[in-house]
């Protein structure tokens, strides 16, 4: 019984062209394989999933949750990172996300006042189907001095241990202040060196790293396997480094995401902190990412 050519593994474009050069150009199958290989090569290069940090559309969500989520899905977004639940239950959100074929692998949660606050956070995350809980920001109590940063590392280590017990991953998201000098080092270096690398993962906000004069690829390389998520938003040229939609600035996201995936990057979320038109912003950023 003959086998359909479409049931065979696709040849690479190079292999298909080698067959042509070897004298089998008369076969009707080879040109089809060349075309299929070309499509397959493009598919491997491009970003298969596009995420969104919902903080970007917080103003729209506060007015119309269902309409905003529908518009987000229509823009090509496939997965979400939450930043609040707008007084809706996990069951309600689960039904809405299912309707639009969206997943929600991650959420941002503020550091609780005490470590007794972690269980409620992790229970909600589990009910939502999240896999990763990320601390997105800390105030002056936990930065500015080495002692303050060390206090933060203790809180993060404790939270991460509880997250593991709950079956969740745990991470920290940076802004630019983490890279400011602190007594011969930086807050980021203290944080990354004094927390358990196997438990406290990193969400690299590429814009804020660039804003601070740092190279996102160097950070991902130094912390290979630890940077599991990133925020994708663009920056204008130095020195202003104004925040822009993806593709409108100077950051080479195609290279960063390609290399980052080799270094352990699993999720990438579009974000814009202060968009003039949130939905137009994510449509522009998603369209740019589809070309990567």
ChimeraX attribute file (.defattr): number of C-alpha atoms within 10 A of each C-alpha:
attribute: neighborCount
match mode: 1-to-1
recipient: residues
	/A:1	3
	/A:2	4
	/A:3	7
	/A:4	7
	/A:5	12
	/A:6	10
	/A:7	7
	/A:8	8
	/A:9	7
	/A:10	16
	/A:11	17
	/A:12	18
	/A:13	17
	/A:14	12
	/A:15	14
	/A:16	24
	/A:17	18
	/A:18	13
	/A:19	14
	/A:20	16
	/A:21	10
	/A:22	9
	/A:23	9
	/A:24	14
	/A:25	15
	/A:26	9
	/A:27	11
	/A:28	9
	/A:29	12
	/A:30	18
	/A:31	15
	/A:32	14
	/A:33	20
	/A:34	21
	/A:35	14
	/A:36	17
	/A:37	20
	/A:38	17
	/A:39	13
	/A:40	15
	/A:41	14
	/A:42	12
	/A:43	11
	/A:44	9
	/A:45	12
	/A:46	15
	/A:47	16
	/A:48	11
	/A:49	15
	/A:50	20
	/A:51	26
	/A:52	28
	/A:53	25
	/A:54	24
	/A:55	20
	/A:56	21
	/A:57	24
	/A:58	18
	/A:59	15
	/A:60	18
	/A:61	17
	/A:62	10
	/A:63	10
	/A:64	11
	/A:65	19
	/A:66	14
	/A:67	11
	/A:68	19
	/A:69	22
	/A:70	15
	/A:71	17
	/A:72	25
	/A:73	17
	/A:74	12
	/A:75	18
	/A:76	18
	/A:77	23
	/A:78	19
	/A:79	23
	/A:80	26
	/A:81	25
	/A:82	21
	/A:83	18
	/A:84	13
	/A:85	14
	/A:86	10
	/A:87	6
	/A:88	10
	/A:89	12
	/A:90	16
	/A:91	10
	/A:92	10
	/A:93	16
	/A:94	16
	/A:95	11
	/A:96	16
	/A:97	19
	/A:98	10
	/A:99	11
	/A:100	16
	/A:101	12
	/A:102	19
	/A:103	18
	/A:104	22
	/A:105	18
	/A:106	28
	/A:107	23
	/A:108	22
	/A:109	18
	/A:110	13
	/A:111	20
	/A:112	14
	/A:113	8
	/A:114	8
	/A:115	13
	/A:116	10
	/A:117	12
	/A:118	18
	/A:119	14
	/A:120	11
	/A:121	16
	/A:122	24
	/A:123	12
	/A:124	13
	/A:125	25
	/A:126	17
	/A:127	12
	/A:128	22
	/A:129	14
	/A:130	20
	/A:131	17
	/A:132	23
	/A:133	27
	/A:134	25
	/A:135	20
	/A:136	18
	/A:137	14
	/A:138	16
	/A:139	8
	/A:140	9
	/A:141	12
	/A:142	18
	/A:143	20
	/A:144	18
	/A:145	15
	/A:146	18
	/A:147	13
	/A:148	14
	/A:149	24
	/A:150	18
	/A:151	14
	/A:152	22
	/A:153	21
	/A:154	15
	/A:155	17
	/A:156	24
	/A:157	18
	/A:158	17
	/A:159	26
	/A:160	26
	/A:161	17
	/A:162	19
	/A:163	25
	/A:164	14
	/A:165	11
	/A:166	14
	/A:167	13
	/A:168	19
	/A:169	22
	/A:170	26
	/A:171	26
	/A:172	22
	/A:173	20
	/A:174	22
	/A:175	19
	/A:176	17
	/A:177	16
	/A:178	22
	/A:179	19
	/A:180	14
	/A:181	14
	/A:182	17
	/A:183	10
	/A:184	6
	/A:185	12
	/A:186	19
	/A:187	24
	/A:188	19
	/A:189	14
	/A:190	18
	/A:191	21
	/A:192	17
	/A:193	11
	/A:194	17
	/A:195	20
	/A:196	17
	/A:197	15
	/A:198	11
	/A:199	21
	/A:200	27
	/A:201	25
	/A:202	24
	/A:203	24
	/A:204	25
	/A:205	22
	/A:206	26
	/A:207	29
	/A:208	24
	/A:209	19
	/A:210	19
	/A:211	22
	/A:212	16
	/A:213	14
	/A:214	15
	/A:215	15
	/A:216	21
	/A:217	17
	/A:218	11
	/A:219	16
	/A:220	24
	/A:221	16
	/A:222	12
	/A:223	17
	/A:224	16
	/A:225	19
	/A:226	23
	/A:227	26
	/A:228	23
	/A:229	25
	/A:230	26
	/A:231	22
	/A:232	26
	/A:233	24
	/A:234	27
	/A:235	22
	/A:236	17
	/A:237	12
	/A:238	11
	/A:239	8
	/A:240	9
	/A:241	18
	/A:242	13
	/A:243	20
	/A:244	21
	/A:245	23
	/A:246	26
	/A:247	21
	/A:248	15
	/A:249	16
	/A:250	15
	/A:251	21
	/A:252	12
	/A:253	20
	/A:254	17
	/A:255	11
	/A:256	18
	/A:257	22
	/A:258	15
	/A:259	15
	/A:260	26
	/A:261	17
	/A:262	13
	/A:263	19
	/A:264	17
	/A:265	23
	/A:266	15
	/A:267	23
	/A:268	26
	/A:269	23
	/A:270	26
	/A:271	30
	/A:272	25
	/A:273	14
	/A:274	13
	/A:275	17
	/A:276	9
	/A:277	12
	/A:278	20
	/A:279	17
	/A:280	14
	/A:281	20
	/A:282	26
	/A:283	19
	/A:284	15
	/A:285	25
	/A:286	23
	/A:287	15
	/A:288	16
	/A:289	22
	/A:290	13
	/A:291	12
	/A:292	17
